[in-house]
Amino acid sequence: MPWMDPVSAKLPGIRPLAPEDWIFQDEAFAGQMRLRDGLIERQRSTVHALLPEAFDATQELLSETLSLLMKNGSYLFEKDAVTRPDNCRIPIKFDEPLITLGRLVQEDFVIHLPEGREHVMKAAILCFPASWTLSEKIGRPLSGIHRPVPEYDENLAARVQRLFDAIRPGQPLWRSNALLYEGPALFQPRREGEMRPKPASRPYLRSERQALLRLPKSRAVVFSIHTTVVHVDQVAPEALKAFRALHP
């Protein structure tokens, strides 16, 4: 578990990631993909955002992801479509790159482009938000995105920006986080200023495997999020004890 590792337990907790491990597939794949398909069909404007200047980067991201999935072995490729491991056939639409990506893999994707002294969120497919809302964050720099987070002070903001500036193509990085939630829902948006509920019990552990990748052509930084939710009863006792020590 990430919180048991001294490196990942401290913010920002970044570690190197092998390029072939950037996209991650687990036993929740089929269920998560059904949910993603439904959200994209019924709530597209909520889970998808794209500013015009990021369109080329989103196409590049789709190309990079398809190249990686071709080596996966569990995806079946045709000329204009891909069949997922759950046997669902997805048309490949380069005019809707993020929509296509959102239906191919479990990851959410957020694309940042450099602008001035910071990187700015320019596009995203976000089916599984964890207490934030895409429409509020799109177009903001990193400092504005994290404004409501108490731990994101000036020192941490500077460290994160240096990280975004330094990341190189072909050398992705990753970190993880974990929080307790009242329920297992993956789609949990919350607007800034909206009070976080304080339930008597929070028996679900939600963890995000977050990766950073530099696209070689557009130089955009891609922030990918793979979400896992389990009941605390499924977590090993020693791991749960370590988590509660960090989050009393």
N, C-alpha and C positions, 0 to 999 in steps of 0.2 A: 504494500500500500504506500502511496506517495508520501503521506505524512510521517511514515516511519523512517524515511531517508533524510539524513541531516541536510543534504543539498536541496531537495525539493520542498522541505518543510519551511524554508525561509524564502520570502519574496525577493525577486521574482521566481526563484527556484528553477532556473533554466538549465537544460541538459542537451547534449547533441542527440540527434535522431538520424538513423540510417534512412536515406531517401526512399528505399523500398518499403519502409515501415510507416511512411507518412499517412497513408490511408489504412484504416484499421477496420476489420470486420469481426463481429462477435456473434454469440448465439442469439442475440436480440435482433438480428438483422431483419428477418421477415416482418416481425411486428412493428419495428420502427419504420420500415419502408412503407408499410400500409398506411401508417399515420402520416408520414411525410407526403405521400401521394394525395391523401385527403386534404391536408392543410394547403398544399399548393393548388389544388383544384378549387377549394371553397374560400380560402383566405389569402389569395396570392398577394394582394396589396399589403397585407400585414407581415408576411414572411419574406417578401422580396423587395429589394430597393436597388436602383441602379442610376447613378449620375452619368451623363453622356461621356464625360472624359475618361470613364473607367471601362467603357465597352470593349476596347481592344484587350485590356487586361483580363476581362472575364472570358473572352474567347481563348486567350492564351492559357488560362487556368483550365478550361475544358480540355484543350489539346493535351496539356501536361497530365491531367488526370486520366484521360483515355489511354495515353501511352503507358501509364502505370498499370491500369486495369487489364491491358492486353497481356501483361505478364502474370496476372493473378491466377488464371486457370479456371476460375469459377464463373466468369462472365463469357457469354457467347457473342461474338462480334459478327455483324453483317455490314453491308455497305453503308446503310443509313440508320441503323438501329443496334441496340445492345440488349441482350437478354440477361437480366440480373440472376444471381444465384437462387432467388425465389421463383424463377421462371416467368417473371413479368418483363415483357418486351417494351423497351423505352426508345422512342425515336430520338435520334441525335440532331438537335436543332442549334446550329451555331448562331442563329439570330436570337435565340433565347438561352444563352450559355448557362446562366445560373439556375434557371428553371430545370434544365436538363441535368445539371449536376445534383440538384436537390433531390432528384428522383433516382439517381444512380448509386449513391453511397450514403452512409449514415451520418457523415460529417456535415456540419454547417460551415459556411465559408464567409469570411468578412475580408474585403479587399481595401487596403490602404495605399494611397499614393503620397509621395513627398510633396509638401506645399509649404514654402517658407521654411521655418525652423522645425516643423513637426510633420508627422504623417497624418493624413486625414482619411476618415472612413468614406469611401466613395461608392461601395456596392456591397451587397450581402444577400445570401439566402440563409435565413435564420428560422428554422422550423421549431427548434427547441430552446427558446430563450429562457434563461434562468434569472427571473426578476428584473428584466429590462425590456425596453421596447425599441424596436428597430427604427421606427419613424422619428423618434426623439434623437437618436444618435447619428443618423446618416448626415454626412456633411460636416461633422465635428472633428477637430483634431483630437489626438490621444488624451490631452489634458482635459478637454471638455467632455469626452466620453466617460472618463473616470471621476468626474467632479463629485458625484455623491459618495464615493468610496472613501471612508475615513483613513484607511491605510495608505491611500495613494497621495502621499505628500510630495513636496517639491523634490526631495531627494530621490524618491522612487520614480517620479515622473521623468527626471533627468536620466536615470539609469535605463528606464524602458526605452526612451527616445534614442539613447546611444545604441541600444540593442537593435532597434529597427534600422538605424543608420548602418550598422556594421554587418548585418546578416548577409550572407553570400549565396548566390545560386548554387544548388547542389549540396548545400550544407544546412538542412533544416534543423530546427531546435524544438524542444517540447517542454511542457510542464503540466502539472495536474493540480486541481483543487478539489475540495470536498466540503459539502454543507449538508446539514440535516433539514428535511422538509416534512411537512405534515402529510402529504400525499405523494403518489408515484407519478403524477402527470408530468409528461415531458414538455408540453407547451405551457409555460408559466410566465407570460409577460407581466410586467408591472411598470407603471409610469413613475417618473421622478416625482417626489412629493407624496406619492401614495404610500401610506404606512404599511410596513411589512406585518402581516398577521403574527400574533404570538399565541399559537395553539398550546394547549396543555401538553400535547404529545407530538413529537416529531420523529416517527419511527422509520423514515426512509432516508437513506444516504445517497445523495446525488453527487457524482464525480464527473468532472470534465477533463478529458485528455486534450490539451490545447497545444497546437503546433504552429510554428512560424516558418514560412517558406518564401524565399525571394524568387520571383519570376524573372528569367534571364533577359527577355526582350523588353517588356514594359517597365521592369524594375519595381513593380508593385510588390508589396509585402502581403502575403495571404495569411490570415489567422484562421485556422481550422479548429473546429470543436466537435469532439466525439463524446456524447453524453451517455452515462450509465447510471441507472437508478436501481438500487436494491434495498430490501428491508434489512434493518440492522441485525435481524436474526441470521442473515446469510453472511455476515461479516465475522471473521475469526475473532474470538474474544480478545486476544492480545492486540490485534489491530484496532479494534473498537476502543479498547482502553487507551491506546496511544492517541487516537483521534480525540477522545473526550478530554484528555489532558491538554491538548492544544486548543480545544474549543469548549471550555467549561460552561 
